[in-house]
Amino acid sequence: MASKTENQSDLPQGAQLQKLAELQEAGFGNMVGLSTAWLEALGDIGSEVLSFMAERVKEDVKTQHAILHCKNVSELQNIQAEFIQKALEQYSAETGKLVRMSNDALASAGSDKN
């Protein structure tokens, strides 16, 4: 039988702080010292990933449309080859961009202490 989990908001404030301390000890680290710049950078990274995913979905739909309207196997192979080539280029560029953004976020975490 599953045990009943306690709702964190039902705990007294001292117990809530104790739970936070336990999470920090478990490996989440000191979340109180996070800088505003670092948190903004994390938000920017998340936004970038979502924008990239939206662009890739657009490419997928565009490719599916082209496949549905192609006339022969040669045209199908060309559509697929172009799709793969563009995907590789976009994923490579996006990886580089995310690495730069991550490095900037880490740099700001070390230099900007609020």
Secondary structure as the mmCIF struct_conf table of DSSP 4:
data_model
#
loop_
_struct_conf.conf_type_id
_struct_conf.id
_struct_conf.beg_label_comp_id
_struct_conf.beg_label_asym_id
_struct_conf.beg_label_seq_id
_struct_conf.end_label_comp_id
_struct_conf.end_label_asym_id
_struct_conf.end_label_seq_id
HELX_LH_PP_P HELX_LH_PP_P1 ALA A 2 ASN A 7
HELX_RH_3T_P HELX_RH_3T_P1 GLN A 8 ASP A 10
BEND BEND1 LEU A 11 LEU A 11
HELX_RH_AL_P HELX_RH_AL_P1 GLN A 13 LEU A 23
HELX_RH_PI_P HELX_RH_PI_P1 GLN A 24 PHE A 28
BEND BEND2 MET A 31 MET A 31
TURN_TY1_P TURN_TY1_P1 VAL A 32 GLY A 33
HELX_RH_AL_P HELX_RH_AL_P2 THR A 36 HIS A 69
BEND BEND3 ASN A 72 ASN A 72
HELX_RH_AL_P HELX_RH_AL_P3 VAL A 73 SER A 111
#
